[in-house]
Amino acid sequence: MNNTKGLTSAKGTALGDQMVCQYIHMIDSAGFWYGDDPMGYTTPVLLAEVSLIFIISGLTHLLMRPLRQPKIIVQIIAGIIMGPSVLGQSRGYADALFPPGSKLVFSTLVEFGFMFHLFILGLQINASLIKSIGRKALIIGLVGTMIPLAFGGTAYKILQHTNPSEDRGIRLLSVVTINSMTSFIGVTSLLENLNILNTEIGQFASSISLVSDASCGVLIFVMRNVDTALKYSPTKPLQTLVLVPGYYCILFFLLRPLVIWIVSYTPVKEPIKESHFIAILCIVMGNGLLAECVGEHARFGAFALGVSLPNGPTLGANLIKKLDVLFTGSLLQLYCTAKGFTTLFSSMAKMSAVKIEIIIFAGYIGKFTGTILPSIYYKMPFRESLTLTLIMCCKGVMELAIYSTLEAAQIITRQTYTLLIINMIIITGLASIFIRHLYDTSTRYMGDTRRTISNSDQNFGLRTLVCIHSEENVSSLINLLEVSNPTKENPIFVSVLQLVEITRKAASILVKHDRQHISLVSNLCCSGHIGNAFDHYESSSEGSVMIQNFKAIAPCASMHDDICTLAVDQKTSIIIVPYHKTWAIDGTAKANTPFIRTINKNLLKKTPCSIGVLVDRGQICGNPSVLNGNSPYRIAMLFLGGADDREALVYSIRMAGHPNVNLTVVQFIAWGYKTNSYQENLDKEVLNELWFSILRKRKIYYKKETVRHGVDTRHVMHKIANNFDLVIVGKYHEPDSPVTLGLRERSESPELGVLGDMLASSVFQFSVLVVQQQPRR
C-alpha cells in the first residue's frame, strides 16, 4: 500500500452512500516532473477548489451587481453554477476539481470557518438588548411564527389526505417548522446589507426576528426530543434534557469567566497578546467539541459562547478585528457557495416536488399574512408594514445552515433541500429589491419644517447636536460651543453624540447616557471620559449650557441615520461634526480617517437641519481657548452670498455677542458679475442684521473685497491667514461666480465646497467651520 504511482483512490456505493477508498498520506504532490498528478492529492485539489470558488463568486457578483442582491444570494447562485446542475454535468470537471475524496476535507474547512463566523456574530450581539423587546414586537413575532406553522401544517394535512400512501411524517413537518422561522442572524445581516440596520424599522425587525428565532428554536428542540422518544424509548430524551442544560451551565459559569479573566490582562484600547488570542481560540474550539459531545452542533455552541461574552473594546473589538477578515470575509463565502453546490435541479422533475413546493409556498404565504396583519392592526403605515413583512419573509445564513444539517442527517431529501434553496433565492432576492424601493431611510426626518439657525427662535436658545469620534475632538468642540455665546437668557441645548463604528454589527444601538443605560454603554465602548468632560463644562457654565450625552454604535454606512434621527428628536438647529483629518503641532497631517469622511458626506446629503464641519487646527499655532479668557478669540466670516453664507453669517453674529470674540466679516464682491435678484434681496436682509449688530457696538468689523477671479480670492485668503483663529464660510457658492473661478481644479474635499476645500488644505493654520444650511427638498 506504499505505492502511490498507481491507483490513488477508488470509489463505489455501499448502503446507498458513496464510499471512497484512498491513501491517507496523499496530501502533497511531488509535481509533474516526478510523475505525480497533483490533482490526485488533497492539498492541490483544495487549493484549486478554493481558488475556483472565489473566481466564480467574483464573476457572479459582477454580473449581479445591477440587481444589488445580498451577498449570500450571490454566493449560493455561484455554488449552483459550480454544482451538478450546471458545470458539474461535465464528468471531467467534476472528477478533476471536486472528486468524492476531497469532500470531507473541504466540508471540514468550511464548517470550521462557519463556526468561528457565528462566534464573531455572537460577540457583536448584546444580550441585554433582549430586555428592549416591546409588546408589539413580541405579538408580531409570535403571530408571524404561528400562522405560517398553521398554513404549512394545513397544506401538509391536505396533501396527506389526498395521497395517504405517501407519508413522510417528521420530514415534511420539519419543513413546515423551519420555513416558519425568521432567524435573527439572517435578518440583521440583510438589514446591514441594505444599510437600514439602525433605522427604526430595522431595530423593530431585529426584535421581531429574535422572538421568531427563539420560539422556533424551542419548537425544534421539542420536536427533536419527541421524535427521539418515538424512535427509541420514552426515556431516551431525558439524556438530552440533562446534558444540554449541563453544557450551557459549563459554558456560562466556567468558559465565559475564563475568557473574561484572560482578557482582563489586556489594557483598554491595546491589542490583545498573541498568547491570549490563541488561548481564546482554544477555548472556542474546546467549547465546540463539548457541544458536539452533548448533541449540540459546534457552530451553535460557538454562537452561544460569543453571545455570553461582553462585547466591549478590549474583547469584542480585538477579536473581531483579528478573526473577521479570514472567517467572515473568506471562509463564510466558501460555506455559502458549498451549500449552493449541494443543490440538484434534476430532482425537481418528480411529481413529489410539486407537493413539497405547495407546503413551502404555504409557509411563505403564512409568514406574509402573519406579519402584515398585526402590523396594520398596530396602525403602522402600510408602506412600513409591507417593508417589515418583506424583511420577515427573507432567509439568511442560519436557515441555510439548518437546511444543510437536515439534509446531511437525511431528515429531508436532496429534492426538498433544493426546493428550499430555490425558494430562498427567489423570495429573498425579490424582497431585497422591493425593500430598497419601498423604504427610504431619509423620509422620516425630511419633513416640511425648516430647522436652521436663521429660523430658530433665539429667545428659546440654540439647539445643537455635537458628534464626537474620539477624545481628541472634545476640546475643540467645547471651545466652539463656548464661542457660540451661551447665556442664561439665550442658552444652548447640546446633544453630545459619541459615535462608535462597529463592522458587521448584529444590532446597532442608540442610547442615552443615564443610570438606566450605564451598564449597557460601559460594555459597548470605552470609559466615559468624553461624557465627563462635557458634564464638567455644563456645570461650569452656570445654567447657560444644557447637555445630554448619547452614544450611537452602528456600521459606518448607516451611522448618519442615527445622527439625523437624534437631530429630529431633539429639534436641532445645527449639527457640528469634526473633519476627517487632524494635524500635529508641527502642521503635518496626523490622521486621516476615511469612515468619518463617509459619515460627513452622508450627513451633508441628508441632514434634517443645518450642519457645520469643523476643521480643527488649534494645536498647530496654539490657538487660544475662549474658556481661558486671556486673549480675544478672532473670527473671520467670508461672505460671498447664498443660503449657506447667510446661515454662516447669522451664526457668526451670534458668536460676536461673546465678550472675548472679535468678528470680522469679509464680503467678496465679484467685479462685473450680476447675481440673482431674489438671492441678492435675501443677502441684503442678513447684511442689514449685521449692520444692526454693529450699531449695537458689538466687536464686529466689516471689510469689502472686490475680486475678478479665484486668484484674487486666494490672495485675500493668504493676506488674512495669520490674523484669525477661526474662519467661517458657507459650503455652496454659485459655480459660475468669478470669486471661485479657477479654484475647483485641485479639490481634495469637494464635499466642503470650493472655499471650504481650499481653506481646509494644509497651507493655512487657522481652524475652519464650513456651514451648510438645511437643503430644500
N, C-alpha and C positions, 0 to 999 in steps of 0.2 A: 504493500500500500504506500510505499515511499516514492513510487514513480509518479511524477507529475507531468510527464511529457505526453502521456496518452490521454485516457479518458479523465476529464476533470470533474464531471458530475453526471448523474443520471436522474431521471425524473419519471414519475408514474402516479397512479392513483391508488389509494387504499381507503376503504370505508367511505368513499365519496369525496375524500380530501386529496389535494395534490401533495405528493410526497417528493422530497428532493434528497438525493444522496450525493455528497461531495466531500472532498478532502477538507479537514478542519483547518489545515495550515495554508490554504490557498488565499493568502492575503495580499502580499506584494509580488508583483511580476518582475522578472529579471529583464524583460524587454524583448523586442523583436530580434535583436542581434543574437540572443541566446536561444532562439527558437520558441519563446513563450508567446502566448496570445494574451495580452494584457486584459482583455475583456473576459477572460476566464478566472480572474482574481477579484476579490471583493472590493479592495481599495480603488482600483481604476474604474470599476463599474459604479461605485458610489459617487466618485468624483464626476463621472460622466452624467449620471442621473441628476445630481445637484446642479451642475452647470446647465444642462438642457432645461431643467425646470425654471431656472432664473431667466434664461433666454426666452423661452416660450411665454412665461408670465410677463416679461417686459414688453414683448411684442403685442400680447393680448391687451395689456394696459394701454399701449399706444393706440391701438385700433379702437378701443372702447372709451378713450378719453373724452370724446364729444358727449357721450351719454352720462359722464360723471358718476359712474357706478361705484358703490362701496368696494374697498379692496378685496374683501372676502369673496364677493361675487366674481370679480375678475380672476382671482386665483383658482376658484372652483372651475370656472369655464376653461382656464388653461389646463387644469387637470383632466377635464373631459376630452379636450383636444388631444392630449398625450395618451389617453387611455384606450381601452379596447374598442370604444365606439367610433374612433376616428383614426388616428395614426396607428393605434395598436392592432388594427386589422391586418397590418403588414407583419407577417411572422418573422421576417428578418429583423425588422426594427424591434419587435417585442423580445425576441430571443437575445439580441445583442445588448440592448440597453436596459431591459427590465426582465432579466432571467428570473425564474422562480427562486433560485438560491439567494438572490440579493434582497428579496422581500423582507426577510427577518431583520437584516442589518439596517435597511432604510427605515422600516417601521419603528424600530427601536430608537433610531436617531430622532425622528420627528416627534415621537411620543415623549422623549426626554425633553426636547425643546418646548413642547406644549405644556408640560408640567411646570417648567420654570416661567413660561408666559403667564399661566394662571397664578403663580406665586407673585409675580410682578403686579398683576391686576389686583390681587388681594391686598398688597401693600398700599395701593392707591385708593382703597375704599376705607372710609372712616366708619367704623362700626357704630359709633354714637349717632350717626345720621339716621339710623333706623327709628330713633325716637321722633324724628321730624315728620314721619308719615302721618298725614292727616286722615280724618274720617272719610273724606271724599275719595282720596286715593285708595284707601282700604276697600271701600264699597265697589269702586270701578274695577279694581284689581281682582276682587273675588267674583264679581258678576262676569267679568271678562274671561275668567277661567272656567266657571261653572257652565255657562251657556255653550261654549264650544265642546265641552265634555258631553253635554246633553245632545247637541246636534250630531256629533260624531257617533255617540252611542246609539242614537235613534237610527242613523244610517246603517250602522253595523247590524242592529237587530232586524231591520227591514231586509237587508241583503241575506242575512242568515235564514230568515223565514222563506225567502224566495228560492234559496238553494241550501236546504238543510243538510245535504250530504257533504257540503264543504264547510267544515267547522275549524277555523284556525284559532279559536279561543283566545288565549293570552296574547297571541301575536298581534291580532287586529286591535285588541283592547289597548295594547301598548302604543300602537299608532295613534289611537284616539287620545290617549293621555299626553303623549309628548307633543302632539300637534296643538293641544290647548295651552301649552306653556309659552310664555314670553320671557326669555331669560334676561336678567339684569345686565349681565356682561354683554350680551348681544345688542341690547337697546342702547346702552351707554356708548358702545363702540360705534354704532350707527349714528348716534347724535353727535359724537365728536367728528365723525367723517363729514357730517352735514353742517358742522360749525354752529350747532344750536344746543350744545350740551348744557351751557349755563344760562339758557333763556328760561323764561317762566314755564313754557310748555315742556322744555327739556327736563327741568327739575321734576315736574309733575309726572312725566312719562317714566322717569327713573324710579320714582316712588311706586308707581303702579306696577312696573315690571318686577320690582323687588317683592311685592305682595304675590304676584303671579308665580314667580320663581319659587318662593318659599312654599306656597300652597301645593304646587305640583310636585315639589321635592318630597313633601310629606306623603302625598298620594302615591308616588312611585315607590317610596320606602314601604308603605303598607302593602301595595300590590306585589312587590317582590317577595315579602315575607309570607303573604297568603299563598302565592304560587309555590314557594318552598314547602309550606305546610301541606299543600295538596299533593305535591310530588313525592315527598318523603314521609314525614310524620308530623303531627301537630306540635311536637316539642322541638322540632328542628330549628324554627325561627328564634327560640329562646337564646341560642348561642349568639345570634346576631344582636339581639336586644341587650345582651350583656357586653359583648366585645366592642361594639361600635361606640356606645357611651363611654366605656372604659378608655378607648382610644382617644376620644376627644378630651377626656379628663387629663390624660397624659400630655396631649398637645397643649392644653391651656395652662396646666399647672406645673409642667416640667419644661417642655421645649420652649414655650414663649418666654418664661423668666430667664432661661438660659441664653437665648438670643439677646434679650434686653441687657443682661449682665455683660455679655461680650461687647456690645455696642457702647456701654457706659464708659468704656476706657477710651473712646474716641471723642475728642473735643468737638463742640458745635462748629459747623462750617468747615471742619477739617476732613480730608479724605480718609476713609476707613483703611486701616492697615491690611496688608495682603494676608497676613496670618489670620486676622479676624474674619476677613472676607471668605477665606477658604473654610474656616470653621463653620460659618453660617451656611455655606453651600453643603457641607457635610450634614448639617442638621436638617436641611431641606430634603436631601436625598434619603437620610435615615427616616425622616417622617414619612416620605413616600413609600419606603419599604414596609414600615409599620402599617400604613394604610392598606397596602396590598395584602398583608398577612391577615387582617381582620375582615377582608372582603370589600373595603372601600378602594376606589381607584386612586393611584398615586397622585394624579393631577388634581383631584378634588381635595385630597389631603393637603397638597401644597397650597391650594387656594385658601383653605380654611386657616392654615398657618399664617399666610400673608394677611388675611383679614384680622387675625387676632393681634398682630404686631402694631405698635404705634407708628404712624407714617409721618413722623417729623423729619426735619432736615438731616439729622445725623444718621438715622437708619433708612427711612424711606427713600430720600433723595439720593443718598450714596449708593444704595443697592440698585435702584432703578437706573442710575447713570451707568453703572458697570454692566448690568445684565440686559438692558433694553435693546441695544443695537443687535446683539447676537441672537437672543431668543425671540424677541418680538419682531425685530426688523427682518430676520433671515429665516430662522427655523420655523416660525409660525407660518410664513409663506410656504415653506415646504410641506407643512402639515395640511394646510387647506388645499393645496394642489394635489397632495396624495389622496385626499378624500374624494376629490373630483375624479381622480384616476380610477377609483373603485366602481364608478357607475357603469352600467351596461345597458345601452339603449335597446339592444335586441330583445331583452327580457320583457319589454313593454308590449311586444307583439301579441302576447297571450291575452285571452279574454278576461282572465282574472285581474289584469291590470286595470280594467275599467271599474271593477267593484272597489278595488283599493283606492283608486283615484276619487271615486264618489265619497268615500269616507274621509279622505284627506281634504277634499274641497269643502265638505260639510263642516269640518273643523275650522277652516278659514272663514266661512260664512258666519259661523257661530262667534268667532273672535271679533269679526267686524260688527256684528249685531250687538254682542255683549259689551262692547266698548262704547259705541256711538250712542246707544240708547241712554245709559246712565249719564253720559257726558251732557247730552241735551237736557236730561232731567235736572241736572245741576246748573242749568242755564248758562253753559259755556257757549260762546258764539259758534255758529255752525261751522265756520271755516276752521276754527281751532279744534272743534270736536272731530272733524273729518281728518285733520292733520294728526291728532292724537291717535285716532283709530288706525290710520295707516302705519304709524310707528309701531303700534302694538301688534300688527299683522306681520311685521318683519322678523326674520330669523337671523341668527348670528353664529359665531364660532362655537358657543356652548351647545346649541342644538345640533350643529354638525358633529360635535364630539359624541353626543348621545346617540345620534343615528348610527355612527360608526361602531360604537360599543354594542348596540343592539344587533347590528349586522354581524359583527365578529362573534357574538355569543349565539348566533343563529336564532335569535328571538324573532327577528324579521328577516325576510328573504332579500336577495340581491335585487329582485324586482321592486319590492316595497322601498328599499333604500334608494334606488334610482328615482322612483316617483317622488319621494320626499325631497331629494336634492333638486330635481327639476322644478317642483313647485316652489321651493325656497328661492331658486334663481329668478323665476318669473315674478313671483309676488314681491319679494324684497327689491328686485331691480326696478319694477314699475312703481312701487310705492316710493322709493327714494326720489324718482323723477317728479312725481306728483307733490311730494313734501316740499321739495325745493321751490316748486311753482306756487304752492298754496301759502307757505309760511315765510313771510319776510320779517326778519328779526327786528328791523328798524321801525316797523309800523306802530308798535306800541309806544314808542317815545318820540314819534314825529307828528305831534298834534298841531293844531292851529295856533296855539299860544306862543307868542314870541317871548323867549327868555333871553334877554340881553341886559347889559349894564345900562344901556340907554333907556330901555323900557321899564326897568325895575324902579320900584318906589323907594327913593333914597331915605324916606322918613322911617322905613321899616328895616333898614340895614341892607347889607350886601350879602347874598348867599353864594358861597364859593365852595367848589369841590377841588381838593388838592390830591394829586396822585403821587405816591411815593414808591420807588422801586428799591431803594437801598438807603442806609443811614447817611450816605453822602449827600442825599437830596435835602435833608432836614434843614440845615442851617440856611441855605439859600431860599427855600420856600417860606420858612418862618420870617426871614428878612423881607420877602416880598409881601407877605401878609401885613407886616408892620408898616411897610411903605404905603399900603393901601389905605392908611389913615383910619383905623378903627377908633371910635369914640363911644362913650356911653349913650349919646344922643343918636348916633348913627353906627351901630355896631356891625361886626362882620360875623356871620354864621358860617363856620367852616366844617365841612365834612372831609376828614382825612382818610383816604383810602389807600391802604397798603396792598400792593399788587404782588402776588406770588405766582410765578409761572409753573405749571405742572404739565409735563408731557404725558399724553395719553391718560389724562385723569379720568377715573371711573365715575366720579361725581363731583362736579365743580361746586364751590361754596362761596357764598357772600354772607358774612356775618358781622354783627356789630359787637364791638368790644364792650362787654359788660360782665357782671358776675355770672350771669346765666351761661355765657358762652366762653368764659375764660379758659376752661379745660379744653374745649374744642380747639380754640385758637392756639393755645400753647402746644398742642400736639401737632399742629399743622405747620407751624412756622417757628422762627427764632424768637428770642426774648422780646419783651415789649419796650425796648429802648426807644423806638420811634414814637410809640404812643405816650411814653413818659415825657419825652421832650415836648410834645405838643400840649400835654396836660400841664406841664410846668409853665409853658408860655401863656396858657389860658389863665392860670392862677395869678400870674404876674400882670395880666392886662387889666385887672380890676373891673371886670364886667364889660369891657369893650369888645372882647372876643369870646364866642361860644363855640366849643369844639366837640365834635363827635368822631370817634375813631371806628373805622370799618376795616375789614380785610376781605379781599377777593382772591380766591385760589381757583385758577382756571387755565385752560390752554391758551396760548398766545393768540391763536386765530380768532377766538371769541371773547377775549378779555374786554374788548371795547363795549360789549353788550352789558357787562356788569357795571361799567363806568356810566354808560348812558342811562341805564335803569335807575341807578342810585341818584343821578343828577335830576331825573324827572321826579323821583320820590321826594327828594329834598328841595324841589323847586329852585334849583341852582341857576344863577345868572351867568356864571363863568366857571369853566374847568381850567385848572392850571396843571400842565404836565411838563416834566423835565425833558430836555433834549437828549437824544440817544448818545451823544458824545460828551465826554468830560475831559478836562485839561489838568495837567500837573502844574506845580508852581512855576516851572521854567517855561511854560507855554506850550509844551508838547502834548499831543493828544494822549491821554492816559487810558481811555477805554472807548470802545465802540460796540454798543450793544444792539444787535440787529432786531431782537424781539421788541425792544422799546420803540424802535422806529416803526415797526409794523403796527403796534398799538396806536401810535400817534397818527399814522396815515389813516387808519380806520376811523379814528375819532374825528379827524378833520372832515371826513366824508359824511359821517352820520351823526354828528353831535346834535343834541337837542337844545343846546344853548350856545353862548359864545365860548370860545376856547383860546387859551394862551399857551404857547410853547416857550418855556424859559430856557435860554442858553446861558448857563451859569459859568462865568469866568472869574468869580470873586477871589479865587486863590492865586490867580496869576499876578495881579498887581496889588493884592491886599485891599480890595475894595472895602470900605467901611460898612459896618452894620448900623442900621438905624437904631437898633436897640441900645447901642452904646451911647449915642448922642454926643460923641466927642467932636464930630465934624459933620458938615452938611452932606447930605446924600444928593448927588447931582444926576438929574434925569433929563434926557432929551427925547422929545416926541417928534418923529419925522412925518409930516402931513403932506400927502400927495392928493388926497381926495378919494372918495368912495366909501362904501359901507364899513369896510374893515378899519379904515383910518378914522372914521367918525367914532367907532366903538373904542378904538385905542385912545383917541383924544379925550373922550368922556372919562375913561379910566384914569388917564393921566391927570385930568383936572381934579379928580377925587384925591389922587396922591398928593397933589400940590397943597392940600389942606393940612398936611402933616408939618409940624413946626420945624423939623430938621430936613425937609425936602426942598430943593430948588429945581424948578421945572423950566426948561427951555423948549419952546415949540418952534420948530423949523419948518416953514411952509415952502414947498418947492413949486415954482410956477414954470410951466413949460412955455418957452418963448414961441409965440405964434401958433399955439395949439388951442382949439376950441373944444371945451368939454361938453358933455350932455347937460342941457339946461335943467332937467329935473334933479340930477345928481348935484349940480352946482348949487341949486337952491338949498338942498339938504346940507351941503357942506357949509353954506353961509350960516345956517341956523346953529350949527355946532360951533362955528367960529365966533358967533355972537355970544354964545355962552362962555367962550374963552375970554372975550373982552370984558364980559361982566365979572368974571373971576379976577381979572387983572385990576379992574376998578376997585374991587374989594380989598386991594393991597395984599394979595397973596404973592408969594415969591415965584412969579411966573414971568418969563421973558419971551418975547416974540421976535423971530427973525424971518425974513423972506429972502429966498434964494431963487434967482431966475437962471434956468439951465436950458441948453439947447439939445443935449443928448446925454446918454448914460455916462460918458467920460466926465462931463462936468459934475454929474451926481456923485460919481466915485471920488472926485477931487474934493467935494464938500465933505464927504464922509471922512476922508483922511485928515482934513483940516480940523475937524472937531473930535477926532478919535481920542485924544488924551484929556479931554475936558469933562468927560462924563463917566459915571459908574454904571448907568443903565440906559439903554436906548430902546424905546418902544416904537414899533412900526406895525401897520396893518399888513395882512398877508397879500390880499389880491389888489392889483392895480391894472388899469387899462393896458392891454398888451401893445397897443399902437401908440402909447404915450411916449413922447421924446424923452421924458425923465428916465425911463428904464431902457431906452434904445441901446442895444449892444450889450446889455448886462445878462442876457439869457444864454450866451454862448457857453459859458463854463458854469454848470449848475451841479452842485454836489447834493443839495437837499431841495429839490423843486417843490416839495410839499410845504415849504416855508414861504413860498412866493419869491419874486425876483429880489427885492431888497432884503428880505429876511435871510435868504440863502447867502447873499453877499456879506451881510453883517455876521453871519454865523461862521464864516471862514476864519481860519487861524490868523489872518492878518491883524485883526482887531483884538483888543484886550478887555473891552468893556463887556458887561453882560447884556443880553438882548432878550426882549419879550416880544414875540410875534403874536398878534391878536387877530382872530378871525371871528366876525360876528356870525350868529346863527344863520346859516344859509336859508334862503327862502325856497320852499318846495311847492 
